[in-house]
Amino acid sequence: MKTHEMVGQERCTVRATKLVKDVLGLLKKHRYLREFTFVENGKGGIFDVALDGRINNCGVVKPRTAVKRTDWARWEQQFIPGVGVGLLIVSTPQGIMTNSDADEQKLGGRLLAYIY
């Protein structure tokens, strides 16, 4: 998605999985994307993503680091350039959510990705 945004394209495709669907749903909710639709291609499907031009940088966090519920601020400083600028996407026992939602619910989890 980042490379498509950099060259000014408005659409890209992403291989479809349940995790990708949840992450794209979060990005749409926070207005980093306009929409995404599932397209069956005979091999499991793909998501056709309509980009909004708001992604400056994004990436996955490898390895998926475990974060305690009290350490969200430290990990934000490592992956996000400023306070309130971007999102960390995390997997928690309650499902996929942003770091701010996990902090409000006092949950720890595993870092999946970042975006700003």
N, C-alpha and C positions, 0 to 999 in steps of 0.2 A: 504494500500500500504506500509505503514511504517513497519508493522510487517512482510510482505512478503520479503521486502528488508533486514530486520535484520537477517532472517534465510537463506537468499541466494536464494530464489526462483526467477525465472525469469518471471513468469506470475501470474496475479491475476485477479479476476473478481469484477466488481463494478455494482451495480444496475443502470440501464439506466434512466436518466432524461435529459431534455434540459440543465439544469444548470451544471450537471456533464459532459455533452458533451463539453460545452464551457470551463470548467475548465481543462479537459483533453487535449483539443486543445491548451490551453496556456502552459501547462506543456510539451507537445510535442514540441511546438515552441521554448521553452527555454531549450530543451534537457534533461529534467528530465525523460522522457519516450522515448522508441523507437517508439512504435505505439500502437494504440487501434482500435479495430473493434467491431461493433455492432453484437450481436448474439440474434436472436429471440428465446425466450423460452416459449412462450404462456402466459406469465404473464406480458408483457410489455418490456421484453428484458433485456440484460445485456451487459456490455462492457468487452471484453477480453483485458486486458492491458499487454503489453510487457514492463517490467521494464528494466531500464538501469543501475541500481546500483548506482545512484547518489543522492538518497534521504537519508539524514541523519535524518531529522525530518520533520513532516508535521502535520497539524491539522486544525480543523475548529475554527473559532472565534465565540463564543457564549457568550452573545447575539451579533447579527450582529450590531456592533457599527457604528454609523454615524461619518464620518470624514470630517472636513472642508478641503478645498483645500490647506490651509496653514499649516496643521498639519501632513503631511505625515512623516516627519523626526521623530517626537515624537513616532508615532506608529511603525515605523521601529525599533527604539531602543527597544521597548517593546517586539516585537515578533521575531526579527532577530538578530543573535549573532554579526554580524559585517557589516560594510559598503560594499555593493556590493556582499554580500554572498548569499542572498536568495531573495524570492519574497513575497509580500503581494498580494493576489488576491482580487479584489474589484469589486463591482457592481456599475456602474455609469449610468447616463442617456444615455450615448452612448454605453452601453453594458458592458460585463465582460472584465476586463483588469487588468494589473499589476499596482502596485502603482506608478512605475516610468513613465508608459505611462499616467496615470491620472495626475501626477504632471506636465508632459510636456504639456498636454492639458489644464492645470489649472482647473481640475475638482475635486469635492469632490465625496464622495460615501459611500457605506457601506462595511465594512470589511467582507470577506467571509472566507478566509483561509490564511495560511502561509506555506511556504516550503523553506527548505535549505538543 
